[in-house]
Amino acid sequence: MRWFLTLAAIAGLGAPVLAQDLAPPRAIVEASAPSDLSVTIYRDPDRDPEEEIERDYPQGFAMVSETRRVTLPAGESTIRFIGVAEGMVGVSAIVTGLPGGTIEKNRNAELLSPAALVNGALGNRVTITRTNPATGTSAPEQAIVRTRADGGLVLQSSAGFEAVRCAGLPEKLTFDRVPAGLSALPIYSVDTRSDAGGTYEVTLTYLSWGFDWQANYVATMGEKASGDDFTMQWLSWLTLVNDNGQSFDNAKLQIIAGRLNVDSDYESLADLPVARPLRLTCYPIGSTARGSPVPDYSDGPPPAPVAEAAYYGTDADTIVVTGSRLRREALQSAAPVSVVTASEENLGDLKLFRVPSRVDVSAKGMKQVAFLNQEAVKGRFLYTFECQRYNWIEDLGDPQNANLLLVTKNEKKKGLGLALPQGAMTLFEPTSRGMQLAATTNLRDFGRGQEVELELGSSAQVFAQCARLKEDDFDNESPKWTKMVTRLTNANPHAVTMRLELAYSGEYDVQFPRHKVRVKNGYDTVEVRIPANSEREFTWKLRSALAD
């Protein structure tokens, strides 16, 4: 015996002693719930203005900033931030305010779930309650979990070893505690060190996948001042989507307008936490003569879970942990509409809209925030038509419909003067039978001072023809002038303005008598007036500017 002890001591002396074996374990510290929240939402950069926001699969992202309080012991500790967004991009997280900085960062991958409860209770006691189908009475019994939740669950009770949910009796498991490290909410943790310990206010900032926003405009026309000039009321709403299972209540909200160059795949970087269900497989019930009633799923998806309800209530919607119930409805709530007006700030070449009052960015919810309400926006209707130099007037058929634009300028004297994010617009016009839908269109991003021209479709009252007067083909290689004619018709009871797009600027020379030719959207253009219920004809000349 003495020889054995001596040999053991020698073996012990010869074994390497690792530093981590001597260091005390890190203390686990849970940060408080956020005392302050800020959410800045970036629009999906690949979504075009005419595309609707995808409520069920938003592909924008947000920057979330949470202020929390932590009380650290002296030495090293692990701080757990419970309730971060499930779409959190862990590599983007920054924690500020810690006296010793950050040693290591981790994203907890597994959430509280039926399977996680079973795995965490391995070797421990649980309560199994069975209902006798003959009497309807339920009887609880203590049992020990002997297997993990990977296909079958075996308990050891006073009756011996048995598989759960394989006897055909209604059964329910109740756990007296939640295993250490599990949470119903996503967790982000950091390791830190504090020489003296103490209470600190820290800020956790990170990017999260699963957000998006869009602007929607409603324009209501007022009385017409003269001809096609009129005033409008412009009301715009920001529609916000949060596809995460976490709400950000009483948060400061910012919206970023403009197209951001995004190279990272935030969806793949998010690494969403997993809440695994409990799927149990029992031995097929049947006989060799009759065959098994269980179908063969070898070439298809696995069978539907038959025992998952064992860890939910009778409505398969409740997890029971020491009498407390976590309901799915708690993760979903309708987002009420807030009526507040956002202010505008510059953020480099982008625009930041800051909502002045705090709002709730609800989990799995959509919210609307009014950010623009201008009562007297001055606008006008403008008709446009593109001339074709290769057409001969004698070959033309009926006049063509002109296009209709709503035109204004994004400046204060026109009633605007702030950045306009891209979005859809609905235009209403007053009639003798009340307000009627006049048109729908889309806005791109407009900055201050820019002219705003919105396409409203084809006109049913204004028509045009434009072509060569002579049959000879237009020659791009010749410096000779080609005579053109334009015929315009206005069936409105008031005069209208027509913008004629004559030719591509820089490629052709244009002479249009008694009118100034201006470059607009890459075209040489002129604007002409057409009186009410009348026709007008203009002759003008065109030649190639590139010919020798």
C-alpha positions as CSV (number, residue, x, y, z in Angstrom):
1,M,0.0,0.0,0.0
2,R,2.8,2.4,0.9
3,W,4.6,1.6,-2.4
4,F,1.4,2.4,-4.3
5,L,0.9,5.7,-2.5
6,T,4.5,6.7,-3.3
7,L,4.1,5.8,-6.9
8,A,0.9,7.7,-7.1
9,A,2.6,10.8,-5.5
10,I,5.4,10.5,-8.0
11,A,2.9,10.3,-10.9
12,G,1.1,13.3,-9.5
13,L,4.3,15.3,-9.3
14,G,5.2,14.5,-12.9
15,A,1.8,15.6,-14.3
16,P,1.7,19.1,-15.8
17,V,-0.2,21.6,-13.8
18,L,-2.3,23.9,-16.1
19,A,-3.0,27.5,-15.1
20,Q,-6.7,27.2,-15.7
21,D,-6.8,24.2,-13.3
22,L,-5.6,26.5,-10.5
23,A,-7.7,29.6,-11.4
24,P,-11.0,29.9,-9.7
25,P,-14.1,29.5,-12.0
26,R,-15.6,32.7,-13.4
27,A,-18.6,34.1,-11.6
28,I,-21.8,34.3,-13.6
29,V,-23.4,37.7,-13.6
30,E,-26.7,38.6,-15.3
31,A,-27.0,42.1,-16.6
32,S,-30.2,43.9,-15.7
33,A,-33.0,44.4,-18.2
34,P,-32.3,47.3,-20.5
35,S,-32.9,50.7,-18.9
36,D,-32.5,52.5,-22.2
37,L,-32.9,51.3,-25.8
38,S,-32.1,52.7,-29.2
39,V,-33.1,51.1,-32.5
40,T,-31.8,52.4,-35.9
41,I,-33.4,50.6,-38.8
42,Y,-31.8,50.3,-42.2
43,R,-33.9,49.5,-45.3
44,D,-33.3,46.4,-47.4
45,P,-30.8,47.9,-49.9
46,D,-31.9,45.5,-52.7
47,R,-35.6,46.3,-52.6
48,D,-36.8,48.6,-55.4
49,P,-39.2,51.5,-54.7
50,E,-42.1,49.6,-56.3
51,E,-41.5,46.5,-54.3
52,E,-43.7,45.9,-51.2
53,I,-42.0,45.4,-47.9
54,E,-41.7,41.7,-47.0
55,R,-43.4,41.4,-43.7
56,D,-42.7,37.7,-43.2
57,Y,-39.1,37.8,-44.5
58,P,-37.7,41.4,-44.1
59,Q,-34.1,41.6,-45.3
60,G,-33.0,44.9,-43.8
61,F,-31.2,45.2,-40.5
62,A,-31.0,47.4,-37.4
63,M,-28.4,48.7,-35.1
64,V,-29.6,48.1,-31.5
65,S,-28.1,49.8,-28.5
66,E,-29.0,48.6,-25.0
67,T,-28.0,50.3,-21.7
68,R,-27.9,47.9,-18.8
69,R,-26.5,47.7,-15.2
70,V,-24.1,45.0,-14.0
71,T,-22.7,44.3,-10.6
72,L,-19.3,42.6,-10.9
73,P,-17.3,40.7,-8.2
74,A,-13.6,41.2,-7.9
75,G,-11.7,39.0,-10.4
76,E,-13.0,37.5,-13.7
77,S,-16.7,37.0,-14.4
78,T,-19.0,36.2,-17.3
79,I,-21.8,38.7,-18.0
80,R,-25.0,37.3,-19.5
81,F,-27.1,39.8,-21.6
82,I,-30.5,38.0,-21.7
83,G,-33.1,39.0,-24.3
84,V,-30.9,40.3,-27.2
85,A,-32.4,40.1,-30.7
86,E,-32.5,36.6,-32.1
87,G,-31.1,38.0,-35.3
88,M,-28.1,39.4,-33.6
89,V,-24.9,39.5,-35.5
90,G,-22.5,38.4,-32.8
91,V,-19.3,39.5,-34.5
92,S,-20.7,43.1,-34.7
93,A,-21.3,43.4,-30.9
94,I,-19.5,46.0,-28.8
95,V,-19.7,46.4,-25.0
96,T,-18.6,49.7,-23.5
97,G,-18.4,50.8,-19.9
98,L,-16.6,47.8,-18.4
99,P,-13.6,48.7,-16.2
100,G,-11.5,45.7,-17.5
101,G,-12.8,45.6,-21.1
102,T,-13.8,42.4,-22.8
103,I,-11.8,39.1,-22.6
104,E,-14.0,36.9,-24.7
105,K,-17.5,37.1,-26.3
106,N,-20.0,34.2,-26.9
107,R,-23.4,33.8,-28.4
108,N,-25.5,31.1,-26.7
109,A,-26.9,28.9,-29.4
110,E,-29.6,26.9,-27.6
111,L,-32.8,28.3,-26.2
112,L,-35.1,26.9,-23.6
113,S,-37.2,24.2,-25.4
114,P,-38.7,20.8,-24.7
115,A,-35.5,19.0,-25.9
116,A,-33.2,21.3,-23.9
117,L,-35.3,20.7,-20.8
118,V,-34.9,17.0,-21.1
119,N,-31.2,17.1,-21.8
120,G,-30.6,19.5,-18.9
121,A,-32.5,17.2,-16.6
122,L,-30.5,14.0,-17.4
123,G,-30.0,12.1,-14.2
124,N,-32.3,14.3,-12.2
125,R,-35.9,13.9,-11.0
126,V,-39.0,15.1,-12.8
127,T,-42.7,14.7,-12.2
128,I,-44.7,12.6,-14.6
129,T,-48.5,12.9,-14.5
130,R,-50.6,10.2,-16.1
131,T,-54.3,10.3,-16.7
132,N,-56.3,7.1,-16.4
133,P,-58.6,7.0,-19.5
134,A,-61.1,4.7,-17.6
135,T,-61.5,6.9,-14.5
136,G,-60.3,10.3,-15.8
137,T,-58.1,10.8,-12.7
138,S,-54.6,12.0,-12.9
139,A,-51.8,10.8,-10.6
140,P,-48.3,12.4,-10.3
141,E,-45.2,10.3,-9.8
142,Q,-41.5,11.0,-9.3
143,A,-39.1,9.7,-12.0
144,I,-35.4,10.1,-13.1
145,V,-34.5,11.0,-16.6
146,R,-32.1,8.4,-18.0
147,T,-31.7,9.3,-21.7
148,R,-31.2,12.4,-23.7
149,A,-33.9,13.8,-26.1
150,D,-32.5,12.3,-29.3
151,G,-35.2,9.9,-30.4
152,G,-36.6,8.3,-27.3
153,L,-37.0,9.3,-23.7
154,V,-36.6,6.7,-20.9
155,L,-37.6,7.4,-17.3
156,Q,-36.8,5.4,-14.2
157,S,-39.7,5.3,-11.7
158,S,-40.9,3.0,-9.0
159,A,-42.3,0.7,-11.8
160,G,-38.9,0.4,-13.4
161,F,-37.6,1.8,-16.7
162,E,-40.2,2.9,-19.3
163,A,-40.3,5.0,-22.5
164,V,-42.4,8.1,-22.3
165,R,-45.5,8.4,-24.4
166,C,-45.3,4.8,-25.6
167,A,-48.0,3.3,-23.4
168,G,-50.8,5.2,-25.1
169,L,-51.7,7.0,-21.9
170,P,-52.0,10.8,-21.6
171,E,-48.8,11.9,-19.9
172,K,-47.3,15.3,-18.9
173,L,-43.8,16.0,-17.5
174,T,-43.2,18.8,-15.1
175,F,-39.7,20.1,-14.3
176,D,-39.0,21.8,-11.0
177,R,-36.3,24.1,-12.4
178,V,-34.7,25.4,-15.6
179,P,-31.3,23.8,-16.2
180,A,-28.4,26.2,-15.8
181,G,-27.5,28.2,-18.8
182,L,-30.9,27.9,-20.5
183,S,-33.1,30.8,-21.2
184,A,-36.3,31.3,-23.1
185,L,-34.7,34.4,-24.6
186,P,-31.5,34.6,-26.7
187,I,-28.4,35.3,-24.6
188,Y,-25.1,37.1,-25.4
189,S,-22.3,36.8,-22.9
190,V,-18.9,38.4,-22.4
191,D,-16.0,37.5,-20.1
192,T,-14.4,40.4,-18.3
193,R,-12.2,41.2,-15.3
194,S,-12.6,43.8,-12.5
195,D,-9.9,44.2,-9.9
196,A,-12.1,45.8,-7.3
197,G,-15.6,44.8,-8.5
198,G,-18.6,47.2,-8.3
199,T,-21.7,48.3,-10.1
200,Y,-21.4,49.7,-13.6
201,E,-23.6,51.0,-16.4
202,V,-22.6,49.3,-19.7
203,T,-23.8,49.7,-23.2
204,L,-24.2,46.7,-25.6
205,T,-24.4,47.7,-29.3
206,Y,-24.9,45.3,-32.2
207,L,-26.4,44.8,-35.6
208,S,-29.4,42.5,-36.0
209,W,-31.0,40.9,-39.0
210,G,-34.7,40.8,-39.7
211,F,-35.8,44.4,-39.9
212,D,-37.0,46.7,-42.7
213,W,-39.0,49.9,-43.3
214,Q,-40.6,51.7,-46.1
215,A,-42.4,55.1,-46.7
216,N,-45.9,55.4,-47.9
217,Y,-47.4,58.7,-49.1
218,V,-51.0,59.9,-49.4
219,A,-51.5,63.1,-51.4
220,T,-54.9,64.8,-51.3
221,M,-55.5,67.5,-53.9
222,G,-57.2,70.8,-52.8
223,E,-58.6,73.5,-55.0
224,K,-57.0,74.3,-58.2
225,A,-55.4,77.8,-58.3
226,S,-55.3,78.3,-62.0
227,G,-55.3,75.7,-64.8
228,D,-53.2,72.7,-63.7
229,D,-51.8,74.4,-60.6
230,F,-53.1,73.2,-57.3
231,T,-52.3,72.6,-53.6
232,M,-52.1,69.2,-51.9
233,Q,-51.9,67.8,-48.4
234,W,-49.0,65.3,-48.2
235,L,-49.1,62.8,-45.4
236,S,-46.4,60.1,-45.2
237,W,-46.0,57.1,-42.9
238,L,-43.0,55.0,-42.1
239,T,-43.9,51.4,-41.9
240,L,-41.5,49.4,-39.7
241,V,-41.2,45.6,-39.5
242,N,-39.4,43.6,-36.8
243,D,-39.3,39.9,-37.6
244,N,-37.4,39.0,-34.4
245,G,-39.1,37.4,-31.5
246,Q,-38.0,40.2,-29.2
247,S,-39.8,43.5,-28.6
248,F,-37.9,46.7,-28.0
249,D,-40.3,48.7,-25.8
250,N,-40.0,52.4,-25.1
251,A,-37.1,52.7,-27.5
252,K,-35.5,55.7,-29.2
253,L,-36.2,55.1,-32.9
254,Q,-34.1,56.2,-35.9
255,I,-34.7,55.5,-39.6
256,I,-31.9,55.7,-42.2
257,A,-33.0,56.8,-45.7
258,G,-30.8,56.4,-48.8
259,R,-29.1,53.4,-50.4
260,L,-26.4,51.9,-48.2
261,N,-23.7,49.8,-49.8
262,V,-23.9,46.5,-48.0
263,D,-21.4,43.7,-48.7
264,S,-21.9,41.5,-45.7
265,D,-24.5,38.7,-45.6
266,Y,-26.1,39.6,-42.3
267,E,-28.6,36.8,-42.5
268,S,-25.9,34.1,-42.5
269,L,-23.9,36.0,-39.9
270,A,-26.8,36.2,-37.5
271,D,-26.6,32.5,-36.6
272,L,-30.1,32.3,-35.1
273,P,-30.4,30.5,-31.8
274,V,-32.2,27.1,-31.8
275,A,-35.1,26.0,-29.7
276,R,-35.3,22.2,-30.5
277,P,-38.7,20.4,-30.2
278,L,-38.9,17.0,-28.5
279,R,-39.6,14.3,-31.1
280,L,-40.0,10.8,-29.6
281,T,-40.1,7.5,-31.6
282,C,-41.8,4.5,-30.1
283,Y,-41.7,0.9,-31.2
284,P,-44.4,0.5,-33.9
285,I,-47.7,-0.9,-32.6
286,G,-49.1,-3.8,-34.6
287,S,-48.4,-7.4,-35.5
288,T,-46.4,-9.3,-38.0
289,A,-49.7,-10.5,-39.6
290,R,-51.4,-7.2,-39.9
291,G,-48.3,-5.0,-40.4
292,S,-47.3,-1.8,-38.7
293,P,-49.7,1.2,-38.8
294,V,-46.6,3.4,-38.8
295,P,-45.9,4.6,-42.4
296,D,-42.4,4.3,-43.9
297,Y,-40.6,7.7,-43.9
298,S,-37.3,6.5,-45.1
299,D,-37.6,8.4,-48.4
300,G,-39.5,11.4,-47.0
301,P,-39.7,13.8,-44.1
302,P,-39.7,12.5,-40.5
303,P,-43.1,11.8,-38.9
304,A,-44.9,14.5,-37.1
305,P,-43.9,14.7,-33.4
306,V,-46.4,12.6,-31.4
307,A,-44.9,13.4,-28.0
308,E,-44.2,17.1,-28.2
309,A,-47.4,17.9,-26.4
310,A,-46.1,16.1,-23.4
311,Y,-44.1,19.2,-22.6
312,Y,-46.9,21.6,-23.4
313,G,-50.3,22.0,-21.7
314,T,-53.4,20.4,-22.9
315,D,-53.6,23.0,-25.8
316,A,-50.0,22.1,-26.8
317,D,-49.3,25.8,-26.2
318,T,-47.7,25.9,-22.8
319,I,-44.4,24.9,-21.2
320,V,-44.7,24.2,-17.5
321,V,-41.7,25.0,-15.3
322,T,-42.5,25.0,-11.6
323,G,-46.0,26.2,-12.1
324,S,-45.0,29.1,-14.4
325,R,-46.3,29.2,-17.9
326,L,-44.6,30.7,-21.0
327,R,-47.1,31.3,-23.7
328,R,-46.4,31.8,-27.3
329,E,-48.8,34.7,-27.4
330,A,-46.4,36.6,-25.2
331,L,-44.0,36.7,-28.1
332,Q,-46.5,38.3,-30.5
333,S,-48.4,41.5,-30.1
334,A,-50.2,43.8,-32.5
335,A,-48.3,47.0,-33.1
336,P,-50.4,50.1,-32.5
337,V,-50.2,53.1,-34.8
338,S,-48.2,56.1,-33.4
339,V,-48.9,59.6,-34.7
340,V,-45.7,61.5,-34.2
341,T,-43.5,63.5,-36.6
342,A,-39.9,62.5,-37.2
343,S,-37.2,65.1,-37.6
344,E,-34.5,65.0,-40.2
345,E,-30.7,64.9,-39.8
346,N,-27.7,64.4,-42.1
347,L,-25.7,61.2,-41.8
348,G,-23.0,61.6,-44.4
349,D,-24.7,61.2,-47.8
350,L,-27.6,59.4,-46.0
351,K,-30.5,60.9,-44.1
352,L,-31.5,60.0,-40.5
353,F,-35.1,60.5,-39.4
354,R,-35.3,60.7,-35.6
355,V,-38.7,60.0,-34.0
356,P,-39.0,62.5,-31.1
357,S,-41.0,60.3,-28.8
358,R,-40.2,56.8,-27.7
359,V,-42.1,53.9,-29.4
360,D,-42.5,50.2,-29.0
361,V,-40.9,48.2,-31.8
362,S,-42.9,45.0,-31.2
363,A,-41.8,41.5,-31.8
364,K,-43.1,39.9,-35.0
365,G,-44.9,43.2,-35.6
366,M,-45.5,46.0,-38.1
367,K,-45.8,49.6,-36.9
368,Q,-46.5,52.9,-38.6
369,V,-45.1,56.3,-37.6
370,A,-46.1,59.5,-39.3
371,F,-43.0,61.5,-40.3
372,L,-44.4,64.0,-42.8
373,N,-47.7,66.1,-42.7
374,Q,-47.6,69.1,-45.0
375,E,-50.9,70.9,-45.5
376,A,-50.2,73.1,-48.5
377,V,-47.8,71.5,-51.1
378,K,-47.9,73.4,-54.4
379,G,-47.9,71.2,-57.5
380,R,-49.0,71.1,-61.1
381,F,-49.9,68.7,-63.8
382,L,-47.5,68.4,-66.7
383,Y,-48.0,66.4,-69.9
384,T,-45.1,64.8,-71.8
385,F,-44.6,63.3,-75.2
386,E,-41.5,61.9,-76.9
387,C,-41.0,62.7,-80.6
388,Q,-39.7,60.0,-83.0
389,R,-37.5,61.3,-85.8
390,Y,-37.9,58.2,-87.9
391,N,-41.7,58.5,-88.3
392,W,-43.3,60.1,-91.4
393,I,-46.4,62.1,-90.6
394,E,-48.4,60.4,-93.4
395,D,-47.8,57.0,-91.9
396,L,-49.1,57.9,-88.5
397,G,-52.5,56.7,-87.4
398,D,-54.6,58.2,-84.6
399,P,-52.9,60.6,-82.1
400,Q,-51.2,59.0,-79.1
401,N,-52.0,59.6,-75.5
402,A,-49.6,61.9,-73.7
403,N,-48.1,61.0,-70.4
404,L,-49.2,62.8,-67.2
405,L,-46.8,63.9,-64.5
406,L,-47.3,65.4,-61.1
407,V,-44.6,68.1,-60.7
408,T,-43.4,70.0,-57.7
409,K,-40.1,71.0,-56.1
410,N,-38.7,69.8,-52.8
411,E,-38.3,73.3,-51.2
412,K,-40.0,75.3,-48.5
413,K,-41.8,77.8,-50.7
414,K,-43.5,74.8,-52.4
415,G,-44.5,73.4,-49.0
416,L,-41.8,70.7,-48.7
417,G,-38.1,71.3,-48.1
418,L,-37.0,68.0,-46.4
419,A,-35.6,64.7,-47.6
420,L,-38.2,62.4,-49.1
421,P,-37.4,58.7,-48.8
422,Q,-38.4,56.3,-51.6
423,G,-41.9,54.8,-51.3
424,A,-45.3,54.5,-52.9
425,M,-47.8,57.4,-53.3
426,T,-51.6,57.4,-53.6
427,L,-53.2,60.5,-55.0
428,F,-56.8,61.5,-54.3
429,E,-58.8,64.2,-56.1
430,P,-62.0,65.9,-54.9
431,T,-65.1,65.4,-57.1
432,S,-68.8,66.1,-56.8
433,R,-69.1,62.7,-55.2
434,G,-66.3,63.1,-52.7
435,M,-62.7,62.1,-52.8
436,Q,-61.8,59.7,-55.5
437,L,-58.6,57.7,-56.3
438,A,-56.8,59.6,-59.1
439,A,-53.5,57.7,-59.4
440,T,-50.8,55.6,-57.7
441,T,-47.1,56.0,-58.3
442,N,-43.7,55.5,-56.7
443,L,-41.1,57.9,-55.4
444,R,-37.4,57.5,-55.5
445,D,-35.2,59.2,-52.8
446,F,-35.5,63.0,-53.3
447,G,-33.2,65.4,-51.5
448,R,-33.9,69.0,-50.6
449,G,-34.0,71.4,-53.6
450,Q,-34.6,68.6,-56.2
451,E,-37.5,68.8,-58.7
452,V,-40.0,66.1,-58.0
453,E,-41.7,64.5,-61.1
454,L,-44.0,61.6,-60.5
455,E,-45.5,59.6,-63.4
456,L,-49.2,59.2,-63.1
457,G,-49.9,57.2,-66.3
458,S,-51.4,58.1,-69.7
459,S,-53.8,61.0,-70.2
460,A,-57.3,60.4,-71.6
461,Q,-57.6,64.2,-72.5
462,V,-54.4,65.2,-74.1
463,F,-53.0,63.7,-77.3
464,A,-50.0,64.2,-79.6
465,Q,-48.4,63.3,-83.0
466,C,-44.8,64.0,-83.9
467,A,-43.0,63.0,-87.1
468,R,-41.1,64.2,-90.2
469,L,-42.8,66.3,-92.8
470,K,-41.1,64.6,-95.7
471,E,-41.0,60.9,-96.6
472,D,-37.2,60.8,-96.8
473,D,-35.6,58.8,-94.0
474,F,-33.7,60.7,-91.4
475,D,-29.9,60.5,-92.1
476,N,-27.6,60.4,-89.0
477,E,-24.6,60.9,-91.3
478,S,-25.9,64.1,-92.9
479,P,-25.5,67.6,-91.5
480,K,-28.7,68.6,-93.3
481,W,-31.7,69.8,-91.3
482,T,-34.9,67.7,-91.2
483,K,-38.2,69.4,-90.9
484,M,-40.5,68.0,-88.1
485,V,-44.1,68.7,-87.2
486,T,-45.9,68.2,-83.9
487,R,-49.7,68.3,-83.5
488,L,-51.2,68.5,-80.0
489,T,-54.8,68.2,-78.9
490,N,-56.2,69.2,-75.5
491,A,-59.8,68.1,-74.7
492,N,-59.7,69.6,-71.2
493,P,-61.8,72.6,-70.3
494,H,-58.7,74.4,-69.3
495,A,-55.2,75.1,-70.8
496,V,-52.4,72.6,-70.2
497,T,-48.7,72.5,-70.5
498,M,-46.9,70.0,-72.7
499,R,-43.3,69.1,-72.4
500,L,-42.0,67.8,-75.8
501,E,-38.9,65.5,-75.6
502,L,-37.4,66.3,-79.0
503,A,-34.1,64.4,-79.2
504,Y,-31.2,63.1,-77.1
505,S,-29.1,66.1,-75.9
506,G,-25.7,66.3,-77.4
507,E,-26.5,63.9,-80.3
508,Y,-28.7,66.2,-82.2
509,D,-29.2,69.9,-82.9
510,V,-32.7,71.3,-82.5
511,Q,-34.3,74.6,-83.6
512,F,-37.8,75.2,-82.2
513,P,-39.0,78.7,-83.2
514,R,-40.1,81.1,-80.4
515,H,-39.3,78.5,-77.7
516,K,-36.2,78.0,-75.6
517,V,-34.8,74.5,-75.8
518,R,-33.7,73.1,-72.3
519,V,-32.0,69.9,-71.4
520,K,-34.2,67.7,-69.1
521,N,-33.5,64.1,-68.1
522,G,-31.0,63.7,-71.0
523,Y,-33.4,65.2,-73.7
524,D,-33.6,68.5,-75.5
525,T,-37.1,69.7,-74.5
526,V,-39.5,72.5,-74.9
527,E,-42.7,73.3,-72.9
528,V,-45.7,74.7,-74.8
529,R,-49.2,75.7,-73.7
530,I,-52.3,74.2,-75.3
531,P,-55.5,76.2,-74.8
532,A,-58.7,74.6,-73.6
533,N,-60.5,72.4,-76.1
534,S,-58.2,73.1,-78.9
535,E,-55.4,71.9,-81.2
536,R,-51.9,73.3,-81.9
537,E,-49.3,72.6,-84.5
538,F,-45.6,73.3,-84.3
539,T,-42.9,72.9,-87.0
540,W,-39.3,72.7,-86.1
541,K,-36.0,71.3,-87.3
542,L,-33.6,68.6,-86.3
543,R,-30.2,67.4,-87.5
544,S,-27.4,65.1,-86.3
545,A,-24.8,66.9,-84.2
546,L,-22.2,64.1,-84.9
547,A,-22.2,64.3,-88.7
548,D,-19.1,65.5,-90.4
